[in-house]
Amino acid sequence: MSPHPVIQALIDFSAGAAGGTACVLSGQPFDTIKVKMQTFPSMYRGFIHCFISTFKQVGLGGLYKGATPALLANISENAVLFLSYGLCQDAVRLLLRMDKGAELSDVHKASAGSLASIFSSMAICPTELVKCRLQAMHEMEETGKVAKGQRSTVWSVVKTVLRTNGPLGFYQGLTSTIVREIPGYFCFFGAYEVCRTTFAHHMGTDKDSIGILPLMFSGGFGGACLWLVVYPIDCVKSRIQVYSLAGRQEGFMKTFMGIIRTEGFTALYSGLTPTMIRTFPANGALFLAYEFSRKFMMDTVGA
């Protein structure tokens, strides 16, 4: 028996929030390195150099810079994403004239995830802007783009955005975020579901019974596919959100073409190594927390 739609929405929302928390706790240091390398690629020779330099300059806490907005970003994004994912699956069934609750194909689920990402983009953009600015504040000061000695806290960044750009300032980089999310989450959910289907086929069981390690691998594989497809877009988004701290930043296309013209195409992939290292534990933890918490709540309400 399916739970009431409101109960189902609350379960999807809560499970998504649990997944977002697990994702940040397991992958934040790698995300910090990614943002630093995306926004200041010429300052670091590679992943290891950036990691060691950050540790020497600002200590272990520097690797977790922006953890608070990252938690808010991932909790809000994944809560809204998985809530919307459930609702968008119903929308796909409606469009295909399928019965409510009918099993969707992996491609149909990927399409629902892609559609759901539009809604999650609205939730993640403000918190990602604050997170990225905190993560790259040291480099902004060292390169002279902002004055040294500024307070670098969540609240100080929030006040700066409100003072200089108003509430809409939190949505700098929104276009880049949506352009990143739509194809990215098609790949994310598609690869995740295909991987789970493959495991279930070879193990002779259903997708919900493949076990912890195959589930985590499927989540990591989905994350890897997402980042390989959208990484250049994410690089442009990070530049827009960080550099706008020093003044008005150009839009998506001008920033994109400016990077290619002055730094070359490879600059768009700066920071890919820590991202790919991060994706398996972080996204594996995300789907593990999501699937198990969702199953627990569904069993609790007797669904």
C-alpha positions in Angstrom: 0.0 0.0 0.0 1.4 3.4 -1.0 1.6 6.1 1.7 -0.4 9.3 1.5 1.3 11.7 -1.1 2.2 14.2 1.6 3.8 11.4 3.7 5.6 10.2 0.6 6.9 13.7 -0.1 8.1 14.1 3.5 9.9 10.7 3.3 11.7 11.6 0.0 12.6 15.1 1.4 14.0 13.6 4.7 15.9 10.8 2.9 17.4 13.4 0.5 18.5 15.5 3.5 20.2 12.5 5.1 22.0 11.7 1.9 23.2 15.3 1.5 24.6 15.3 5.0 26.5 12.0 4.4 27.9 13.4 1.1 29.4 16.5 2.7 30.9 14.8 5.7 32.7 12.3 3.5 33.9 14.6 0.7 34.3 18.2 1.9 38.2 18.4 1.8 38.2 17.2 -1.8 35.5 19.8 -2.8 37.6 22.6 -1.2 40.6 21.6 -3.3 38.4 21.4 -6.4 37.1 24.9 -6.0 40.6 26.3 -5.3 42.0 24.7 -8.5 39.1 25.7 -10.6 39.3 29.4 -9.6 43.1 29.8 -9.4 44.6 27.0 -11.6 47.9 28.9 -12.1 48.7 28.9 -8.3 48.9 25.1 -8.0 50.9 22.5 -9.9 48.3 19.8 -9.2 46.0 18.1 -6.6 48.8 17.1 -4.2 50.5 20.5 -4.3 47.1 22.3 -3.7 46.3 19.9 -0.8 49.7 20.3 0.9 49.8 24.1 0.4 46.3 24.5 1.9 47.2 22.3 4.8 50.4 24.3 5.5 48.8 27.7 5.1 45.5 27.3 7.0 45.7 23.9 8.6 43.1 21.1 8.6 40.3 23.5 9.2 41.1 25.1 5.9 40.2 21.9 4.1 36.8 22.1 5.7 36.3 25.8 4.9 32.8 26.4 3.8 31.6 23.2 5.5 28.6 24.9 7.0 27.2 26.4 3.8 28.2 23.1 2.1 26.0 21.2 4.5 23.2 23.7 4.0 23.7 23.4 0.2 23.8 19.7 0.0 21.0 19.1 2.5 18.7 21.7 0.7 19.8 20.5 -2.7 19.3 16.8 -2.1 16.2 17.2 0.0 14.6 19.3 -2.9 16.2 17.0 -5.5 14.8 13.7 -4.1 11.4 15.3 -3.3 11.2 16.6 -6.8 12.6 13.3 -8.2 9.6 11.4 -6.7 7.1 14.0 -8.0 8.8 14.1 -11.4 8.6 10.3 -11.7 4.8 10.7 -11.2 4.9 13.4 -13.9 6.7 11.0 -16.3 4.2 8.3 -15.6 1.4 10.8 -16.3 2.9 11.8 -19.6 3.4 8.2 -20.6 -0.1 7.3 -19.4 1.2 4.7 -17.0 -0.5 3.5 -13.8 0.5 5.4 -10.6 3.3 3.4 -9.0 4.2 1.5 -12.1 7.9 0.8 -12.5 9.8 3.2 -14.8 12.7 2.2 -17.0 16.2 3.5 -16.2 16.0 6.1 -19.0 12.6 7.4 -17.7 14.1 7.7 -14.2 17.1 9.6 -15.6 14.7 12.0 -17.3 12.8 12.5 -14.0 16.1 13.2 -12.3 17.1 15.7 -15.0 13.7 17.5 -14.6 14.0 17.5 -10.8 17.4 19.2 -11.0 15.8 22.5 -12.2 14.1 22.8 -8.8 17.2 21.8 -6.8 19.2 24.4 -8.7 17.1 27.2 -7.1 17.9 25.7 -3.6 21.6 25.2 -4.1 22.8 28.3 -5.9 22.8 30.7 -2.9 24.5 28.3 -0.5 27.0 27.3 -3.2 28.0 30.9 -3.8 28.8 31.4 -0.1 30.6 28.1 0.0 32.8 28.8 -3.0 33.7 32.3 -1.8 34.8 30.9 1.6 36.8 28.2 0.0 38.7 30.5 -2.3 39.0 33.5 0.0 42.7 32.9 0.8 43.6 32.9 -2.9 41.4 36.0 -3.6 43.5 37.9 -0.9 46.8 36.5 -2.1 46.2 37.6 -5.7 45.0 41.1 -4.6 41.5 40.7 -5.9 40.2 41.6 -2.5 41.8 43.4 0.5 43.6 41.2 3.0 42.5 40.7 6.6 38.8 40.5 5.8 36.6 38.3 8.1 36.0 35.0 6.5 32.9 33.6 8.0 29.5 32.5 6.6 27.8 35.5 8.1 30.4 38.0 6.8 30.1 36.6 3.2 26.3 36.8 3.5 26.4 40.4 4.7 28.8 41.3 1.8 26.5 39.8 -0.8 23.4 41.6 0.6 25.3 44.9 0.9 26.7 44.9 -2.6 24.2 43.1 -4.7 21.0 42.6 -2.6 19.1 39.3 -2.2 19.4 38.6 -6.0 23.2 38.6 -5.5 22.9 35.1 -4.1 21.8 33.9 -7.5 25.0 34.9 -9.4 25.9 31.8 -11.4 22.3 30.5 -11.5 22.3 30.0 -15.3 25.6 28.0 -15.0 24.1 26.0 -12.2 20.9 25.0 -14.3 23.0 24.4 -17.4 25.2 22.1 -15.3 22.4 20.3 -13.4 20.0 19.3 -16.3 22.5 17.1 -18.3 24.4 16.2 -15.2 21.5 14.7 -13.3 20.3 12.8 -16.3 23.7 11.1 -16.3 23.7 10.9 -12.5 20.4 9.1 -12.1 20.8 7.2 -15.4 24.2 5.7 -14.5 23.1 5.0 -11.0 20.0 3.1 -12.1 21.8 1.2 -14.9 24.5 0.2 -12.6 22.0 -1.1 -10.0 20.1 -3.0 -12.7 23.4 -4.6 -13.9 24.3 -5.7 -10.4 20.8 -7.0 -9.8 20.9 -9.0 -13.1 24.2 -10.6 -12.3 23.3 -11.4 -8.7 19.9 -12.8 -9.5 18.0 -10.4 -7.2 16.1 -7.2 -7.3 17.7 -3.7 -7.3 16.7 -3.1 -3.7 18.6 -6.2 -2.5 22.0 -5.8 -4.1 23.8 -4.9 -0.8 25.8 -2.0 0.6 29.0 -2.2 -1.6 27.2 -2.5 -5.0 24.9 0.3 -3.9 27.8 2.6 -3.0 29.6 1.7 -6.2 26.5 2.5 -8.2 26.2 5.9 -6.4 29.9 6.6 -7.1 29.6 5.6 -10.7 26.6 7.9 -11.1 28.7 10.8 -9.6 31.7 10.0 -11.8 29.5 10.2 -15.0 27.9 13.4 -13.8 31.3 15.2 -13.3 32.9 13.9 -16.5 30.0 15.4 -18.5 29.5 18.8 -16.7 32.9 19.6 -15.1 33.7 22.5 -17.5 30.3 24.1 -16.7 31.0 23.7 -13.0 34.4 25.4 -13.5 32.7 28.4 -15.1 30.1 28.5 -12.3 32.8 28.6 -9.6 34.7 31.4 -11.4 31.5 33.5 -11.7 30.6 33.0 -8.0 34.1 33.6 -6.6 35.3 36.4 -8.9 32.0 38.3 -8.4 33.3 39.1 -4.9 35.8 41.5 -6.5 33.1 43.3 -8.6 30.6 42.6 -11.4 31.5 39.3 -13.2 30.7 38.5 -16.8 27.9 36.0 -17.6 28.3 32.3 -18.5 29.3 32.5 -22.2 31.7 35.5 -21.7 33.4 33.8 -18.8 33.6 30.5 -20.7 35.1 32.0 -23.8 37.5 34.2 -21.6 38.9 31.1 -19.9 39.5 29.3 -23.3 41.0 32.4 -24.8 43.4 33.3 -22.0 44.1 30.0 -20.3 43.3 27.3 -22.8 40.6 24.5 -22.8 42.5 22.4 -20.2 41.9 25.1 -17.5 38.2 24.1 -17.6 39.3 20.7 -16.2 41.5 22.1 -13.4 40.6 20.3 -10.2 39.1 17.2 -11.9 41.4 14.8 -10.0 40.2 15.6 -6.5 36.6 15.6 -7.8 36.9 12.1 -9.2 38.6 10.9 -6.0 35.8 12.4 -4.0 32.9 11.2 -6.1 33.0 7.5 -5.1 33.0 7.9 -1.2 30.8 11.0 -1.3 28.1 9.9 -3.7 28.3 6.3 -2.5 27.5 7.7 1.0 24.8 9.9 -0.4 22.8 7.0 -2.0 23.5 4.6 0.9 22.1 7.1 3.4 19.2 8.0 1.0 18.2 4.4 0.2 18.5 3.1 3.8 16.8 6.0 5.5 14.0 6.0 2.8 13.5 2.2 3.3 13.4 2.6 7.1 10.8 5.4 6.9 8.7 3.5 4.3 8.7 0.4 6.6 7.8 2.6 9.6 4.7 3.9 7.9 3.8 0.4 6.7 4.3 1.1 2.9 
